[in-house]
């Protein structure tokens, strides 16, 4: 695939606001995966079970995959060479000395999270951590400019519970799917997901000033893209981590769906309800939309459903899909509406 080879540039804006939320919050778990395409297939293939498990729990977890290198792996993985220093910083932070390896919410001692081979990571570990609430909420969004050479990330972190000690906020640009079209390295795989591209403003994140319940920290960061295979697969992850390595909360902004050009969005005309949903979705039109094409995509840009209808009030569609994150696109010759949809 064609690469964008541009000079990295970074700008940062930080501010603290006041808010009033005062309750512990549901958690999005961070799964940090350390990978390399020179892992032998007899090790690499069994650990791909992690991808299936994570994919079935995308409403509760978000992975980041750091491509690392040491020893004979050095200079063998292009995804590592594109940002080796920041990957190495996370390796040193956790003291990791082998791959593949996964860290669940930082795997801090005493909090019951997992550290080790991805193939041994289980659904029960996700369920157990899911029951632990967070003292923060994190909202993440991002935009890519018209020339497709810069990504702007917006993060809002709200403290909703009591927390002590020094904290750092991290913002990470990932490419959620890289498709080479031919096997890479020794592992013999050609598709790689959730690959870390850049940590903003650096691999050590932003030191957070002390806050009270209800306070907000807003981070606005920009990065001039470098070594990106497909801008349509760029996403952003943010997380808060303490000095024990525990990740207290994560947030996620999904990529623009592959192949969707934005004509314009008419948020006032259309809505989708409920969201999250168990599968049944009502499309509510406040004004008629004739010859509407309704499409549902997976978070990887795979077309799941496509149908045509006239929207005059409310129409229902039933999605028989696994739990996870999806996108619904409704369009005709004049308008386009896209919305992230969570299926539980």
C-alpha positions as CSV (number, residue, x, y, z in Angstrom):
1,X,0.0,0.0,0.0
2,X,1.1,3.6,-0.6
3,X,2.7,5.2,2.4
4,X,2.6,8.8,3.6
5,X,6.2,9.7,4.5
6,X,5.9,13.1,6.1
7,X,8.0,14.9,8.7
8,X,6.4,14.6,12.2
9,X,5.2,17.9,13.7
10,X,3.5,18.2,17.1
11,X,1.5,20.9,18.7
12,X,-0.2,20.7,22.1
13,X,-2.9,22.7,23.9
14,X,-3.8,21.9,27.5
15,X,-6.4,23.4,29.8
16,X,-8.4,22.6,32.9
17,X,-12.1,23.2,33.2
18,X,-14.7,22.8,36.0
19,X,-17.6,20.3,35.9
20,X,-20.0,18.8,38.4
21,X,-20.1,15.0,37.8
22,X,-19.7,13.1,41.1
23,X,-19.8,9.3,40.7
24,X,-17.5,6.4,39.9
25,X,-17.7,5.6,36.2
26,X,-17.9,2.4,34.0
27,X,-14.5,1.3,32.8
28,X,-13.0,0.8,29.3
29,X,-10.0,-1.5,29.8
30,X,-6.7,-0.9,28.1
31,X,-4.9,-4.0,26.6
32,X,-1.3,-3.2,25.7
33,X,0.1,-5.9,23.4
34,X,3.8,-6.2,22.6
35,X,4.4,-7.8,19.2
36,X,6.8,-8.4,16.4
37,X,6.5,-9.9,12.9
38,X,9.6,-12.1,13.5
39,X,7.8,-14.3,16.1
40,X,7.8,-17.9,14.8
41,X,4.4,-19.2,13.6
42,X,4.2,-21.9,16.3
43,X,4.2,-19.1,18.9
44,X,2.5,-16.4,16.9
45,X,-0.6,-18.4,15.7
46,X,-1.9,-19.6,19.1
47,X,-1.6,-16.1,20.5
48,X,-4.0,-14.8,17.8
49,X,-6.8,-16.1,20.0
50,X,-6.3,-12.8,21.8
51,X,-7.6,-10.9,18.7
52,X,-10.8,-12.9,18.7
53,X,-11.3,-12.4,22.4
54,X,-10.6,-8.6,22.2
55,X,-12.8,-8.3,19.1
56,X,-15.8,-9.8,20.9
57,X,-15.3,-7.3,23.8
58,X,-14.7,-4.0,22.0
59,X,-17.4,-2.3,24.2
60,X,-15.2,-3.1,27.2
61,X,-11.6,-3.2,26.0
62,X,-9.4,-1.4,23.6
63,X,-6.0,-2.8,22.5
64,X,-2.8,-0.9,21.5
65,X,-0.1,-3.0,19.9
66,X,3.5,-1.9,20.2
67,X,5.8,-3.5,17.6
68,X,9.0,-4.1,19.5
69,X,12.4,-5.5,18.7
70,X,15.5,-6.9,20.4
71,X,18.2,-9.3,19.6
72,X,17.6,-11.0,16.2
73,X,14.4,-9.1,15.8
74,X,16.2,-5.8,15.4
75,X,15.5,-4.1,12.1
76,X,13.1,-6.8,11.0
77,X,9.7,-5.2,11.5
78,X,8.9,-2.0,9.6
79,X,6.1,-1.2,12.1
80,X,8.7,-1.1,14.8
81,X,11.2,0.9,12.7
82,X,8.5,3.6,12.1
83,X,8.5,4.5,15.8
84,X,11.1,2.3,17.6
85,X,11.9,4.9,20.4
86,X,8.4,5.2,21.7
87,X,7.8,1.4,21.6
88,X,11.1,0.9,23.5
89,X,9.9,3.4,26.1
90,X,6.8,1.3,26.9
91,X,9.0,-1.8,26.9
92,X,11.3,-0.3,29.5
93,X,8.3,1.1,31.5
94,X,6.9,-2.4,32.1
95,X,10.3,-4.2,32.1
96,X,9.2,-6.5,29.4
97,X,11.8,-8.9,28.0
98,X,9.9,-11.2,25.7
99,X,7.1,-11.1,23.1
100,X,4.3,-11.5,22.6
101,X,3.1,-10.1,25.8
102,X,-0.1,-8.4,27.0
103,X,-0.6,-6.0,29.9
104,X,-4.2,-5.6,31.1
105,X,-4.8,-2.1,32.5
106,X,-1.1,-1.8,33.3
107,X,-1.0,-5.0,35.3
108,X,-0.2,-3.2,38.5
109,X,0.6,-5.5,41.4
110,X,-2.4,-6.3,43.6
111,X,-5.2,-5.1,41.4
112,X,-5.9,-8.5,39.8
113,X,-5.1,-7.6,36.2
114,X,-3.2,-9.9,33.8
115,X,0.4,-9.8,32.6
116,X,1.8,-12.5,30.3
117,X,1.2,-14.5,27.1
118,X,-1.8,-13.3,25.1
119,X,-3.0,-16.9,24.6
120,X,-3.6,-17.2,28.4
121,X,-5.7,-14.1,28.6
122,X,-9.4,-15.1,29.2
123,X,-12.9,-13.8,29.2
124,X,-13.2,-14.1,33.0
125,X,-10.2,-11.7,33.3
126,X,-12.1,-9.1,31.3
127,X,-15.3,-9.8,33.3
128,X,-13.5,-9.4,36.7
129,X,-11.8,-6.1,35.7
130,X,-15.1,-4.9,34.2
131,X,-16.7,-4.9,37.7
132,X,-14.1,-2.3,38.9
133,X,-15.3,1.2,38.4
134,X,-13.1,4.1,37.4
135,X,-12.6,7.6,39.0
136,X,-12.6,9.2,35.5
137,X,-14.5,9.4,32.3
138,X,-12.6,10.0,29.1
139,X,-14.1,11.4,25.9
140,X,-12.0,11.2,22.7
141,X,-12.5,12.5,19.2
142,X,-10.3,13.2,16.3
143,X,-10.3,14.8,12.8
144,X,-8.0,14.5,9.8
145,X,-7.5,17.7,7.8
146,X,-8.5,18.0,4.1
147,X,-5.0,17.4,2.9
148,X,-4.9,14.2,5.0
149,X,-1.5,15.0,6.5
150,X,-2.4,16.0,10.0
151,X,-4.5,14.5,12.7
152,X,-6.1,16.6,15.5
153,X,-6.9,14.8,18.7
154,X,-9.3,16.1,21.4
155,X,-9.5,14.5,24.8
156,X,-11.6,15.4,27.8
157,X,-10.9,13.7,31.1
158,X,-13.4,14.3,33.9
159,X,-12.7,13.2,37.5
160,X,-15.7,11.4,38.9
161,X,-14.3,9.8,42.0
162,X,-11.5,10.0,44.6
163,X,-8.0,9.4,43.4
164,X,-4.6,10.2,44.9
165,X,-1.0,10.3,43.7
166,X,0.7,11.4,40.5
167,X,-1.1,10.7,37.3
168,X,-0.2,10.9,33.6
169,X,-2.6,11.2,30.7
170,X,-1.6,9.5,27.5
171,X,-2.9,10.0,23.9
172,X,-2.0,7.4,21.3
173,X,-2.6,7.5,17.6
174,X,-3.1,3.9,16.3
175,X,-3.7,2.4,12.9
176,X,-6.5,-0.1,13.6
177,X,-5.8,-2.2,10.5
178,X,-2.7,-2.5,8.3
179,X,-3.1,-4.8,5.3
180,X,0.2,-5.6,3.5
181,X,-1.2,-8.0,0.9
182,X,1.7,-10.4,1.4
183,X,3.1,-12.2,4.5
184,X,5.5,-10.2,6.6
185,X,8.5,-11.4,8.5
186,X,8.7,-14.9,10.0
187,X,5.2,-14.8,11.5
188,X,3.7,-15.2,8.0
189,X,0.9,-12.8,8.7
190,X,-0.1,-10.0,6.3
191,X,-2.7,-8.1,8.5
192,X,-1.9,-6.3,11.7
193,X,-4.3,-4.4,13.9
194,X,-4.3,-1.6,16.5
195,X,-0.7,-0.7,15.7
196,X,0.8,2.2,17.7
197,X,1.8,5.0,15.4
198,X,2.5,8.0,17.7
199,X,2.2,8.8,21.4
200,X,1.3,12.4,22.1
201,X,2.9,14.6,23.2
202,X,5.5,11.9,24.0
203,X,5.8,8.3,25.2
204,X,5.7,9.6,28.8
205,X,2.4,11.4,28.3
206,X,1.2,14.5,30.1
207,X,1.7,15.0,33.9
208,X,-1.8,15.8,35.3
209,X,-2.2,18.6,37.9
210,X,-4.2,17.6,41.0
211,X,-7.9,17.8,40.4
212,X,-11.1,17.6,42.4
213,X,-14.2,15.6,41.7
214,X,-16.0,17.3,38.8
215,X,-12.9,19.0,37.3
216,X,-11.9,18.3,33.7
217,X,-8.6,18.2,31.9
218,X,-8.8,18.9,28.2
219,X,-6.0,18.0,25.8
220,X,-5.8,19.2,22.2
221,X,-2.9,17.7,20.3
222,X,-1.9,17.6,16.6
223,X,0.5,15.3,14.8
224,X,1.7,15.7,11.2
225,X,1.4,12.1,9.9
226,X,4.4,9.9,9.2
227,X,4.6,6.3,8.0
228,X,0.8,5.9,7.8
229,X,-0.5,3.2,5.4
230,X,-4.2,4.3,5.3
231,X,-5.5,7.5,7.0
232,X,-9.0,6.0,7.0
233,X,-7.8,3.5,9.6
234,X,-6.4,6.0,12.0
235,X,-7.9,6.0,15.5
236,X,-7.1,7.5,18.9
237,X,-6.8,6.0,22.3
238,X,-6.4,7.9,25.6
239,X,-5.7,6.6,29.0
240,X,-4.8,7.7,32.6
241,X,-2.1,5.8,34.4
242,X,-0.7,6.1,38.0
243,X,2.8,5.5,39.3
244,X,2.0,1.9,40.2
245,X,1.4,1.3,36.4
246,X,-2.4,0.9,36.9
247,X,-4.5,2.3,34.1
248,X,-7.5,3.9,35.8
249,X,-9.5,4.6,32.6
250,X,-9.2,4.5,28.8
251,X,-11.2,6.2,26.0
252,X,-11.3,5.6,22.3
253,X,-12.1,7.5,19.0
254,X,-12.8,5.0,16.2
255,X,-11.5,5.5,12.6
256,X,-13.4,7.0,9.8
257,X,-15.1,4.1,8.0
258,X,-13.1,3.1,4.9
259,X,-14.6,4.4,1.7
260,X,-16.9,6.9,3.3
261,X,-16.5,10.4,1.8
262,X,-18.3,13.0,3.9
263,X,-20.8,15.0,1.8
264,X,-22.3,16.5,5.0
265,X,-23.9,15.3,8.2
266,X,-27.5,16.1,8.9
267,X,-27.7,15.4,12.6
268,X,-31.0,17.2,13.0
269,X,-32.9,15.1,10.5
270,X,-31.9,11.6,11.6
271,X,-31.2,9.7,14.8
272,X,-30.5,6.1,15.7
273,X,-32.0,4.6,18.9
274,X,-31.2,2.9,21.2
275,X,-27.5,3.2,21.3
276,X,-26.0,1.0,22.8
277,X,-28.4,-1.7,21.5
278,X,-28.8,-5.4,21.8
279,X,-29.4,-5.6,18.1
280,X,-32.7,-3.9,17.2
281,X,-32.2,-0.4,16.0
282,X,-34.8,2.3,15.2
283,X,-33.9,4.9,12.6
284,X,-35.9,8.0,13.4
285,X,-36.4,10.7,10.7
286,X,-37.7,14.1,11.7
287,X,-38.1,14.9,7.9
288,X,-38.6,12.5,5.0
289,X,-35.5,11.0,3.4
290,X,-36.4,9.3,0.1
291,X,-34.3,6.6,-1.5
292,X,-32.1,6.2,1.6
293,X,-29.4,3.6,1.5
294,X,-28.7,2.2,5.0
295,X,-25.3,0.5,5.5
296,X,-23.7,-0.9,8.6
297,X,-20.0,-1.4,8.8
298,X,-17.7,-3.1,11.4
299,X,-15.0,-1.2,13.1
300,X,-12.6,-2.5,10.4
301,X,-14.7,-1.1,7.5
302,X,-16.3,-4.4,6.6
303,X,-19.8,-4.0,5.1
304,X,-22.3,-6.0,7.4
305,X,-25.6,-4.9,6.0
306,X,-27.0,-2.8,3.1
307,X,-30.6,-2.0,2.4
308,X,-32.6,0.7,0.6
309,X,-35.8,2.3,2.1
310,X,-37.8,5.5,2.2
311,X,-37.5,7.1,5.7
312,X,-40.7,8.9,6.6
313,X,-40.8,8.5,10.4
314,X,-39.4,5.4,12.1
315,X,-37.9,2.3,10.5
316,X,-36.4,-0.6,12.4
317,X,-33.6,-2.9,11.4
318,X,-32.4,-6.0,13.4
319,X,-28.6,-6.5,13.5
320,X,-27.6,-10.1,14.0
321,X,-24.0,-9.3,14.9
322,X,-21.6,-10.0,17.7
323,X,-21.1,-7.4,20.5
324,X,-18.8,-4.6,19.4
325,X,-18.4,-1.3,17.7
326,X,-20.1,-0.6,14.4
327,X,-20.9,2.4,12.1
328,X,-24.3,3.1,10.5
329,X,-24.3,5.1,7.4
330,X,-27.5,6.5,5.9
331,X,-27.3,8.4,2.6
332,X,-29.0,9.4,-0.6
333,X,-28.0,11.6,-3.5
334,X,-28.1,14.8,-1.4
335,X,-27.2,13.9,2.2
336,X,-25.1,11.6,4.3
337,X,-25.4,10.7,8.0
338,X,-22.9,8.5,9.9
339,X,-22.9,7.4,13.5
340,X,-21.0,5.1,15.8
341,X,-23.2,2.3,17.1
342,X,-22.4,0.0,20.0
343,X,-24.0,-3.5,20.1
344,X,-23.9,-5.2,23.5
